[in-house]
């Protein structure tokens, strides 16, 4: 994820999304023309709230 996209994602992120960005492993995917960044962390992590978050860089929104 480039700096600009990361800044946009962080500005729109809630606590769960910020936690996933900081502690999760980033993976880039492209689905139906949308560029997605998936942040995942292990189920054993002490902060257990869905194990990650997904940011759609095309629509510039977090996916719930």
Backbone torsions as a table, in degrees:
resi	resn	phi	psi	omega
1	UNK	NA	129.0	-179.5
2	UNK	-76.7	168.2	-174.6
3	UNK	-60.4	-42.0	-177.6
4	UNK	-64.7	-46.9	179.6
5	UNK	-63.9	-40.2	179.1
6	UNK	-62.6	-41.2	179.0
7	UNK	-65.1	-41.4	178.0
8	UNK	-63.3	-44.1	-179.7
9	UNK	-63.6	-44.5	-178.3
10	UNK	-65.2	-36.7	-179.9
11	UNK	-64.9	-30.6	-178.8
12	UNK	-97.6	-0.4	-174.0
13	UNK	-83.4	145.5	169.5
14	UNK	-91.3	-172.1	-177.5
15	UNK	-61.4	-44.5	-177.9
16	UNK	-60.8	-43.6	-179.4
17	UNK	-66.5	-41.8	178.6
18	UNK	-64.1	-39.5	177.9
19	UNK	-62.4	-45.4	-179.7
20	UNK	-62.6	-39.8	178.9
21	UNK	-64.5	-39.6	-176.0
22	UNK	-76.7	-40.2	-172.2
23	UNK	-107.1	-13.1	-175.0
24	UNK	-91.7	166.3	175.4
25	UNK	-90.7	127.3	-177.5
26	UNK	-84.9	136.1	176.3
27	UNK	-136.4	132.5	179.9
28	UNK	-99.1	133.8	177.9
29	UNK	-133.9	152.9	174.2
30	UNK	-125.0	118.2	-177.8
31	UNK	-132.4	123.1	178.8
32	UNK	51.2	41.7	178.3
33	UNK	80.1	1.3	178.7
34	UNK	-102.6	134.6	176.2
35	UNK	-93.3	120.0	-177.0
36	UNK	-115.7	142.0	173.3
37	UNK	-116.3	117.8	-178.4
38	UNK	-105.8	127.9	178.1
39	UNK	-113.8	117.4	-178.3
40	UNK	-122.9	147.0	173.6
41	UNK	-135.9	159.0	-173.8
42	UNK	-62.9	150.5	178.0
43	UNK	-63.9	-21.0	179.5
44	UNK	-81.3	-5.4	178.8
45	UNK	-59.8	143.5	-177.5
46	UNK	-65.0	-25.1	177.2
47	UNK	-97.2	97.5	-173.5
48	UNK	-106.2	97.1	177.8
49	UNK	-144.7	69.3	175.8
50	UNK	88.5	0.6	174.2
51	UNK	64.7	22.8	175.0
52	UNK	150.3	-168.9	-179.3
53	UNK	-154.8	158.4	-178.9
54	UNK	-128.1	130.5	177.4
55	UNK	-112.3	128.2	176.8
56	UNK	-93.7	105.9	-176.8
57	UNK	-73.8	-19.9	179.0
58	UNK	-74.7	-48.5	179.1
59	UNK	-92.6	-4.3	177.8
60	UNK	56.7	52.3	-178.9
61	UNK	-147.8	150.9	173.9
62	UNK	-81.1	141.5	179.4
63	UNK	-101.0	128.3	179.3
64	UNK	-93.3	NA	NA
